[in-house]
Amino acid sequence: MALTIQPLHPQFGAEVSGVDTGLPMDDATFAAIRSAFDAYAVLVFRDQSLDDERQIAFSRRFGPLETAGTANPAKGTQFARQSNLDMQTGAVIPAEDRRMIYQKGNYLWHADSSFRPAGSLCSLLSARIVPPEGGNTEFASMTAAYDALPDDTKQKLEGLVAEHSLVYSRETVTKDALTPEMKAELPGAWQTMLRTHPVTGRKAIYAGAHASHVIGWPREEGRAFIRWLNDFATQPRFCFSHAWRAGDLVIWDNRFTLHRATAYDTVRHKRLMQRTTVKGEALTAAQPERYELAAA
């Protein structure tokens, strides 16, 4: 069956059919998928036969994978687990548990791993168990948002660098989201606030919830500018929402999109999503010798 690509939004996103990413794939088919990834930034695949081993194998075709850190329930593996289920018992995790409180940070618009020096190329999220309602993932095109910016704002973005910090973003949700060990593990990173796609040449905003402040600006002025950018870039006209079905795989470009989780009933319904994250290919900005993390 030939690969079929159906756009999902006027600006970005496409559903890809005619391929099972859980099965061996020839180079020509993967090249077509990679080309669609560059063109659409978010790709949806339905009815996939992925298990953990197959997901890792397919994900590695995009590049080297991250290893989950202390903050994730799947720490030490190549998965960032998004779930309300205890890994050992399979029981639903109580809403007041630190693991569920930590996951509330996923409701913020963000790009995965922007708090790492090289960021992330892309994420691959596989739906294993989905609730009967709620739990959508929403995506926003930073390329479409950039195109719609006023000219003076486009000029302002040239050369700007922001500090990205998981500590900062999680502490906007709650001060108790991270342990001291988790905080020490990820000191933050500097990222340019404007990115150019290496294939299409189109420019995009690079911000999101992990962006704490603008380097060289007064702290509150920079934060106000980042908030304005994030609000502008996540207007409905730049976004679409994916309603999950078990067996779905969604791949998104962390360089040129933001995404966020949406709520579901974590007490009554089970949800298990497995995410593999492909490492970024290069630094976007020179990194400081030490990081002075933003105070919340």
Protein Blocks (a to p, Z undefined) as FASTA:
>chain_A
ZZddddfbfkgocddehiafkbccdfklmmmmmmmmmmnopacdehiabdfklmmmmmmm
noccddddfklmkgoiabdcddfbdfklopacdfklmklmmmmmmmpccdehklpfklpf
bdcdddfbdcfeghiacdddfklmmmmpcfklmmmmnopacdddfklmmmmmomklpcfk
lmmmmnbjcddfbdcdfklopacddebjklmbdehiafklmmmmmmmmmmmmmgfklgcc
ddddehiacdddfklpccddddddfklpccdddddddddfbdfbdcdfbdcdddZZ
